[in-house]
Amino acid sequence: MKSIVIVGLMMLTTTVWLGGAIPQTERDALIALYNSTGGDQWSNKENWLGAAGTECTWHGVTCDNDGNHVVEINLSYNNLTGSIPSAISALTSMHSFSLYYNQIEGPIPSEMGSLSNLGDLRLYGNRLSGPIPTQLGNLTNLSHLSLHTNRLEGPIPTELGSLTNLYYLKLGYNMLTGTIPTEVMNIPTLFILEVPGNQLTGPIPTGLANLTNLATLDLNSNQFTGQIPTELASMTSLSRLEVGGNQLTGTIPTQLGEMPNLGYLNVAANQLTGTIPVTAKNFSALRQLFAYDNQFSGPFPAGLTSRDMVELDLAMNNFHGPLPTEIGNWTKMSYLSLYRNNFSGPLPTELGNLTDVLWFYLDRNRLEGPIPSELGNMTNVRFINLGENSLTGNIPTELANLPNMSNLNLSGNMLAGEIPAGIKDFTTLGRFGLNIFYNALYSSDQTVIDFVENHHAGSGYVDFRDRQTVAPENVMLNLVTKVVAGEIEWDLIRYTEDDGGYEILMATTPGGPYHVMGMTGDKTVDTYALECLPPGADLYVVVRSVTYPHPDNPNTVISGYSQEAHVTTPGVKGDLNDDAQVTMADVDLLADYLVEKRYSFPNCTAAGDVNGDFVINVVDLLLLRTMMNP
């Protein structure tokens, strides 16, 4: 019995030790990594610093099949701090080393250049600083090198050109300077080259065309100058080309249209001019185009409508003219941004066919007319921005059918009238997700007011009603003399900021037609004096508010009419000489006025407007003759 127990213990002991027998130098390297990167504070440190032989069970550590050597370390997203120790070079069998998205600082140890078996090195998303070690050029088995999103500086080492098996090279979002070395542009296997967000200068190297297997070239957000090289058109494998955010000039080379696989093109935020050279016969694979913030001009690029576009951003250019109705054919479109151009005309009703669109930005153009109710068919849309155009009419209640819309901006237009009660059905709007500032909208329904205010931009700081050009209330016309003058008064509207005023209009029949009598100098004035009113007339006065263009609205916004104020002036209609009757003397005065244009009526000039059309002409003279006392 005793012997059986002893044998069992021996077997158990043997099983434990068979779990790993890495060299002491590799164990020491792992412990150095733990200590140097704040291992006690890691998010997951399971089994670390366990007894010798347990190293292959430590979190993030992988050994070979025999448990003799460490072949992979993956401690990504694990709250590593501190620095990478040079002792890591002892892990000579390691083929994959990933510490991405931690908070590691300091330099990349040059000793890592001795890890000759390393095929995958991912240190991105940290705070690494200093130069990229030239010794990394010794890692000839490396296929994936990702050092992006750190604080690395200096030039891209020419030695990286020795990495003849490199497939991915990602060095973006550092502080690298200089240009792309010729040696790197001769790596035959390179499939993805990404260096965005650095400080690379000079022209875009034409030698990049040597990378015949390259599928992605990302040069975004550097300081490249000059023109886009036509030589890039020979990169027939390229599917993604990004040169946005540089200082490039000239035009988009038409030769790029010959690239058979180019589906994604980003030329945004440069100083490019001319038109978008897309026709029905080129750019056959193009599905995503980002060309915003340049100086492109001309009408909407018609060739794009023959492509099955998925993403299009032409914002902040100088395009003009109408939007083609063929835009409605982009049924797979998910992102459409055309803001801050000079597009004009109506919104095509065919936009309602974009049922997959998520983001829809047409603000700051010159679009006019009503908002098509068909936009209510864009069932996947999250964001709609139509602000700062010249749209009229009201808010279509069909927009309430959009089940995913969280943000709707209609500010800075000329929308007018009572906000439809159906706006309360916009239940998916987020907090601050609605913006209807700077229109002529109002509501008398407190539940609508509460809904809008609860979802409106600036809610709690600025009431949406404080930015609406609405009709004033309580308009009154008071006669202040016998027949000569009157004074109109009204309640000020809430929105008295920004230049504008109140327009006073008058009619002699209920409901108009109204004639403009004058306008106040601003929106803080609540009275207007009329110095000459016709005698014996029924007068109907309305007032409407006016706001002139300002930085938040390019339009002159005019409210609807206020309620009418009515008054009947004393006196006798047609009595020009103020003798309480109509005689030949009045006819002679009016005839003399029409011939010599002398303003010599003893009564006011308005007395000559006998028929109440606010114009004094021969028609009034003929009517006056029929009104004379016998």
Residue, then its C-alpha position, 0 to 999 in steps of 0.5 A: m500500500k505504501s509503495i502504491v502511494i509513493v508511485g502515485l506521488m512520483m507520477l503526479t510530480t512528473t506530470v507537474w514538471l512536464g508542464g514546462a521546462i523553459p531555460q532560466t534565461e527565458r524565465d528571467a526575461l519574463i520576470a523582467l518584463y513583469n517588473s518593468t511594466g508594473g506587473d502588480q497592476w496588470s488587469n490580468k496577471e494569472n499565474w505570473l511569477g509562479a514556480a519554475g516550470t509554470e511559465c507556459t501557464w502564465h497569462g498571455v504566454t504561449c510556449d512551443n508544443d514541448g514546453n521548452h521555449v516561449v514562442e508568443i507573448n500577448l499582453s494587449y489591453n492589460n494595463l502595462t505601464g513602465s518600459i520594455p526591458s532589454a532582457i526581452s531579447a533573451l526570448t530568441s524563439m519568440h515569433s509573436f510579441s504583442l503589447y498593444y493598447n497599454q501605457i508603456e513608455g520609453p524607447i523600443p529596446s534596440e536589443m529586440g533586433s536580435l529576435s531573429n525568429l520574430g514574425d509578428l511585432r505589435l506595440y501600437g497604442n502605447r506611449l513609446s518614444g524615441p526613434i525606431p531602432t535601426q536594428l529592427g531591420n535585422l528581423t528578416n522573418l518579420s511579416h507584421l510590424s505595427l508601431h502606430t499610435n505612439r510617440l516615436e520620432g525621427p526618420i523611418p529607418t532605411e534598414l526596414g527595407s531589409l524586411t523582405n518578408l514584410y506584409y504589414l507595415k503600420l507606423g501611423y500617428n507618431m512624430l516621424t519626419g523625413t520621407i518614405p525611404t527608397e529601400v522600403m518602397n522596394i519590399p516586394t511582399l508589402f501588402i499594407l503600408e500605413v504612415p498617417g498622422n506623422q510629419l513626413t514632408g516633400p512630394i509623394p514619392t513616385g517610387l511607391a509605384n514599385l510596390t506592385n502587390l500593395a493593396t492599401l497605401d495610407l499617407n493621410s495627415n502628413q505634410f506632403t506637397g506637390q501633386i498626386p503622382t500619376e505613377l500611382a496609377s500603375m499600382t493595379s493591386l491597390s484597392r485603398l489610397e489615402v492621401g488626405g490631410n496634406q498640402l497637395t495641389g493640382t487636380i486628381p489625375t485622370q490616370l487613377g481612373e484606370m486602376p481596376n481595384l481602387g474602391y476607396l479613395n481619400v483626397a480630403a483636406n488638401q488644396l486640390t482644384g478642378t472637378i472630380p474626374v469620374t465618368a461612366k467609363n473609369f473608376s469602375a471599382l470606386r465605392q467610397l470617395f472622400a474629397y471634402d475640404n478642397q477647392f473642387s468646383g463645378p456641378f455635381p460629378a455626374g459620373l458618380t451616379s453611375r457607381d454603386m456608391v457606399e460612402l461619399d463626402l464632397a463637403m466644404n468645396n465649391f460645387h454648385g447647381p442642383l442635386p441629380t435625381e439619380i442620387g436615389n439609385w445609391t440604395k447601398m449608400s451609408y454615408l452621404s455628406l455634401y455640406r458647405n457647398n453651393f448646391s441649389g434647387p429642391l431636395p430630390t424626392e428620390l433621396g427617400n430611396l436611400t434606405d441604408v443611409l446612416w449619416f445624411y449631411l446637406d447643411r450649409n448649401r442653397l437648397e430650397g423648397p419644402i422638405p420632401s416627405e419621402l425622407g421618411n422612407m430612410t429607415n436606417v438613418r441616424f443623423i439628418n442635417l439640413g441646416e442653413n439652407s433656404l428650405t420652406g414649408n413645415i416639418p414633415t410628420e413622416l420623419a417621425n416614421l424613422p425608427n433609428m433617427s437620433n439627431l435632426n438639424l433643421s436650423g437656419n432655414m425659412l421653415a414656418g408655421e405651427i410645429p406639427a403635433g406629430i413631432k412628439d412621435f420622434t421618440t428616438l431623438g436623443r437628448f439635444g438631438l433636435n435643432i430647429f433654431y432660427n426659423a419661423l416655427y411656433s406651437s400653441d400646444q404645451t405638450v409639443i413645446d415640452f417635447v421640443e424643449n426636452h430634446h432640443a439643442g441647448s435645452g436648459y440654456v436657450d429655449f428654442r422659442d427664443r430663436q424663432t421669428v414669429a408673428p407678434e401678438n396683441v396688435m392694435l391700431n390707435l387713432v391719435t388725431k382726427v384722421v391724420a395719424g395713428e399708432i400701431e402697437w404690439d407685443l415684442i416677440r421673444y427673439t429680439e437678437d440679431d438684426g431685423g425688425y417688424e414690418i407693418l402692412m395694411a389693407t382696406t378689406p379683411g385678409g388683404p391684399y396687404h400693402v407695406m406701410g413701413m418697418t421698424g429699425d430693430k426687434t426691440v421696438d413695439t410701436y410704429a406711427l402712421e402719419c397719414l390715414p385716409p378718412g372714412a376708411d375701414l383699415y386692417v393692419v397686420v404686423r410680421s417679424v423679420t430677421y435678416p441674415h446672420p452667421d447662423n442663418p443665411n436667409t431673411v426669415i419672415s414670420g406669418y401675419s399677426q392677427e388683424a387689427h381693425v379700425t374705421t377712420p372718422g371723416v368722409k371718404g374722398d374729402l381731400n380739403d377737409d370740409a366734411q363733404v366731397t365736391m368739385a373742389d376735391v376733384d380739382l385738387l386730385a386732378d391737380y395732384l395727378v398732373e403736377k404731383r403737388y402734395s397740397f391736400p389740406n387733408c393728408t395725401a392718403a385721402g387721395d386713395v379713394n379706392g383703397d388700393f394704396v396707389i393714387n391714380v386716374v382710377d381714384l379721380l374717376l371714382l371721386r367724380t361719382m361720389m360728389n354731392p349733388 
